[in-house]
Amino acid sequence: MTNQTPPQNPIILIPARMGSSRLPGKPLADIHGMPMIAHVLQGALASGLGPVVVACDDARIAEAVTAAGGQAVLTCPDHPSGSDRIWDALTQLPDGGDYDAIINVQGDLPLIDPAAITRAWELLADPAVDIATLAVPIADVADIRAPQIVKAVFDYDEKSSARPQGRALYFSRQPVPSGVGALYHHVGLYAYRRAALEKFVTSPPTPLEKRESLEQLRALSLGLHIEVGLIDTVPLGVDTPADLERVRGMLEAN
């Protein structure tokens, strides 16, 4: 990818919704005097890549974002995925058509490393790449068979001295590929070319997507090139009250 540069007008969109079976009202959960969504907003802004907008389904989230100095767009509450929600927000923005890359940062990642966001965006430097995402080698044996840990299978030479990245071949909740070698924990942060995001959200779910309950399989079925880049650590997501307490403790320690 010598002398190639990623798209030069990116926007970061953070999907956030109030509904959560395990942690209702999750975006507004207090973490040391700030709602969680404000922490995510700060991490995204720290990447310095471009504007950051929260795509939310509830006015209370929008109010919290505005109070934190950010921008929010109210979207339809019935979207089935974060990808649909960020597309809705993008099409509402007056300058939404100007952005050539859309970076989707999940709204439950209060510890997101700005460098991870930049890493995903940089993978779009290759003009053949439609979507970029991230992965981390699995270190804990228990995670290999844990269905909540999504595995990324991608075409990359583990012996290469280059910065590890490669084209995604499959994603699964099962321990794949089989045999000797590393397995990789998929990190659900995406950088889309605008045309790829539009193609994705306007296409119906596919059988494999439904079977694995993984929407990125729709993108592969559509023939979109997903590039996977390795990072060092998995950003801790908040799905449960226990996760929330862990994040509070980590931020307090910092």
C-alpha positions as MATLAB code, in Angstrom:
seq = 'MTNQTPPQNPIILIPARMGSSRLPGKPLADIHGMPMIAHVLQGALASGLGPVVVACDDARIAEAVTAAGGQAVLTCPDHPSGSDRIWDALTQLPDGGDYDAIINVQGDLPLIDPAAITRAWELLADPAVDIATLAVPIADVADIRAPQIVKAVFDYDEKSSARPQGRALYFSRQPVPSGVGALYHHVGLYAYRRAALEKFVTSPPTPLEKRESLEQLRALSLGLHIEVGLIDTVPLGVDTPADLERVRGMLEAN';
ca = [
       0.000    0.000    0.000;
       2.955    2.288   -0.674;
       2.026    5.931   -1.306;
      -1.660    5.187   -0.772;
      -3.743    7.181    1.659;
      -7.101    6.408    3.278;
     -10.207    8.470    2.472;
      -9.615   12.057    3.512;
     -13.073   13.090    4.703;
     -14.120   10.567    7.374;
     -16.829   10.880    9.992;
     -17.154    8.842   13.183;
     -20.688    7.732   14.036;
     -21.545    6.167   17.388;
     -24.799    4.160   17.502;
     -26.479    4.182   20.917;
     -29.842    2.893   22.095;
     -31.591    2.801   25.443;
     -32.900   -0.741   25.159;
     -30.643   -3.415   26.659;
     -31.916   -6.606   28.233;
     -28.944   -6.928   30.585;
     -28.268   -3.257   31.292;
     -31.272   -0.993   30.575;
     -30.396    2.633   29.844;
     -26.794    1.632   29.200;
     -25.646    4.812   27.344;
     -26.570    6.917   30.389;
     -24.888    4.673   32.966;
     -22.819    6.872   35.279;
     -19.054    6.432   35.197;
     -17.416    8.836   37.621;
     -19.895   11.625   37.048;
     -20.230   11.236   33.269;
     -22.639    9.082   31.269;
     -20.964    6.232   29.431;
     -21.810    7.710   26.029;
     -19.799   10.831   26.951;
     -16.719    8.676   27.620;
     -17.111    7.017   24.210;
     -17.530   10.445   22.635;
     -14.298   11.645   24.232;
     -12.367    8.629   22.966;
     -13.672    9.097   19.426;
     -12.875   12.816   19.423;
      -9.349   12.073   20.657;
      -8.633   10.195   17.415;
      -8.765   13.546   15.626;
      -9.972   11.943   12.411;
     -13.010   14.124   11.849;
     -16.410   15.034   13.230;
     -18.078   12.700   15.710;
     -21.854   12.243   15.849;
     -23.906   10.007   18.141;
     -26.790    8.236   16.378;
     -29.342    7.560   19.107;
     -32.918    6.376   19.540;
     -33.868    8.451   22.587;
     -33.923   12.176   23.356;
     -32.324   11.528   26.754;
     -29.180   10.230   25.059;
     -29.142   13.225   22.719;
     -29.436   15.576   25.695;
     -26.531   13.879   27.468;
     -24.376   14.120   24.354;
     -25.206   17.800   23.895;
     -24.423   18.477   27.551;
     -21.023   16.864   26.983;
     -20.362   19.226   24.076;
     -21.096   16.682   21.345;
     -23.519   16.331   18.454;
     -26.357   13.803   18.318;
     -28.952   12.789   15.737;
     -32.219   11.083   16.681;
     -32.919    8.004   14.576;
     -35.763    5.551   14.178;
     -35.998    3.437   17.364;
     -36.715    0.243   15.420;
     -33.422   -0.231   13.571;
     -32.235   -3.856   13.771;
     -28.537   -2.969   13.927;
     -26.039   -0.237   14.629;
     -25.168   -0.126   10.929;
     -28.755    0.779   10.064;
     -28.764    3.404   12.796;
     -25.602    5.148   11.619;
     -26.841    5.178    8.005;
     -30.060    6.817    9.188;
     -28.046    9.482   11.027;
     -25.704   10.032    8.091;
     -28.581   10.672    5.703;
     -30.031   13.234    8.121;
     -26.858   15.308    8.327;
     -26.862   18.343    5.996;
     -23.337   17.482    4.876;
     -23.782   13.701    5.150;
     -23.163   13.178    1.465;
     -19.700   14.724    1.697;
     -18.128   12.008    3.841;
     -16.180    9.334    1.972;
     -15.596    7.072    4.992;
     -17.838    6.246    7.930;
     -16.329    4.791   11.090;
     -18.738    2.923   13.332;
     -17.640    2.999   16.981;
     -19.949    1.096   19.312;
     -21.588    3.174   22.015;
     -20.641    0.747   24.805;
     -16.853    1.134   24.543;
     -15.968    3.776   27.172;
     -12.319    2.635   27.163;
     -11.885    2.781   23.390;
      -8.313    3.538   22.363;
      -8.270    6.352   19.768;
      -5.404    4.498   18.050;
      -7.751    1.577   17.325;
     -10.127    3.919   15.516;
      -7.236    5.299   13.483;
      -6.026    1.771   12.703;
      -9.369    0.847   11.140;
      -9.457    4.038    9.071;
      -5.885    3.475    7.823;
      -6.849    0.055    6.430;
      -9.002    1.855    3.855;
      -5.812    3.152    2.232;
      -6.002    0.131   -0.072;
      -8.600    1.089   -2.715;
      -9.676   -2.564   -2.950;
     -10.919   -2.519    0.664;
     -14.631   -1.793    1.149;
     -14.830   -2.294    4.920;
     -12.114   -2.401    7.573;
     -12.322   -3.995   10.989;
     -10.051   -5.216   13.781;
      -9.051   -8.366   15.635;
      -6.895   -9.492   18.567;
      -5.198  -12.891   19.048;
      -7.117  -14.974   21.583;
      -4.963  -15.586   24.653;
      -7.505  -17.167   27.036;
      -8.309  -20.787   26.159;
     -11.805  -20.355   27.629;
     -12.568  -17.737   24.978;
     -11.983  -20.165   22.135;
     -15.310  -21.957   22.657;
     -17.232  -19.014   24.117;
     -20.022  -18.183   21.635;
     -20.070  -14.534   22.679;
     -16.474  -14.225   21.415;
     -16.705  -13.836   17.645;
     -13.784  -15.309   15.734;
     -12.365  -13.625   12.637;
     -10.826  -15.826    9.952;
      -8.660  -13.833    7.607;
      -5.982  -14.429    5.005;
      -2.754  -13.405    6.682;
       0.703  -14.933    6.956;
       1.494  -15.276   10.662;
       5.231  -15.451    9.832;
       5.214  -12.183    7.916;
       7.227   -9.330    9.392;
       4.780   -6.770    7.997;
       2.076   -5.224   10.167;
      -0.485   -8.047   10.332;
      -3.619   -7.605    8.269;
      -5.522   -9.580    5.685;
      -8.799  -10.129    3.860;
     -11.626  -11.593    5.922;
     -12.773  -15.027    4.827;
     -15.346  -15.769    7.526;
     -16.601  -14.855   10.996;
     -18.057  -17.343   13.456;
     -19.044  -17.885   17.054;
     -17.378  -21.289   16.820;
     -13.618  -21.984   17.221;
     -12.458  -21.596   13.614;
     -10.250  -22.345   11.821;
      -9.443  -25.804   13.147;
      -5.937  -27.193   13.554;
      -2.784  -25.697   14.978;
      -2.421  -21.930   15.021;
      -3.778  -18.732   16.483;
      -7.454  -17.814   16.665;
      -8.574  -14.209   16.558;
     -11.173  -12.316   18.576;
     -13.104   -9.990   16.268;
     -13.435   -6.409   17.513;
     -16.720   -4.944   16.279;
     -15.411   -1.590   15.111;
     -15.842   -0.864   11.398;
     -14.651    1.685    8.868;
     -16.823    1.728    5.735;
     -16.468    3.358    2.390;
     -19.712    5.221    1.897;
     -20.829    3.089   -1.061;
     -20.132   -0.112    0.885;
     -22.232    0.997    3.858;
     -25.107    1.951    1.581;
     -24.942   -1.391   -0.243;
     -24.854   -3.233    3.067;
     -27.811   -1.532    4.751;
     -30.009   -1.669    1.631;
     -29.497   -5.428    1.196;
     -31.586   -8.038    3.041;
     -30.114  -10.320    5.714;
     -28.580  -13.515    4.360;
     -29.021  -17.127    5.538;
     -25.507  -17.362    7.026;
     -25.960  -14.024    8.782;
     -29.132  -15.330   10.392;
     -27.561  -18.671   11.256;
     -24.544  -17.157   13.038;
     -26.339  -13.959   14.116;
     -23.443  -11.957   12.650;
     -24.302   -9.156   10.248;
     -20.766   -8.945    8.823;
     -21.476  -12.212    7.018;
     -23.964  -10.276    4.877;
     -21.116   -8.077    3.684;
     -19.063  -11.133    2.718;
     -22.044  -12.636    0.899;
     -22.369   -9.395   -1.053;
     -18.755   -9.764   -2.197;
     -17.521   -6.789   -0.190;
     -13.842   -6.862    0.724;
     -13.441   -6.721    4.504;
      -9.878   -6.101    5.628;
      -8.925   -7.187    9.155;
      -6.080   -5.502   11.011;
      -4.591   -6.733   14.264;
      -4.414   -4.586   17.383;
      -2.940   -5.464   20.761;
      -5.936   -5.550   23.105;
      -9.702   -5.957   22.939;
     -11.477   -2.776   24.080;
     -13.686   -3.688   27.024;
     -17.352   -3.445   26.106;
     -20.093   -2.890   28.669;
     -22.886   -5.448   28.401;
     -23.679   -6.243   32.024;
     -23.653   -4.551   35.452;
     -20.445   -6.472   36.190;
     -18.800   -4.996   33.084;
     -19.867   -1.538   34.198;
     -18.279   -1.989   37.632;
     -15.086   -3.258   36.021;
     -14.890   -0.180   33.772;
     -15.507    2.116   36.724;
     -12.641    0.489   38.557;
     -10.287    0.727   35.568;
     -11.049    4.392   34.970;
     -10.673    5.151   38.671;
      -7.262    3.476   38.598;
      -6.230    5.773   35.759;
];
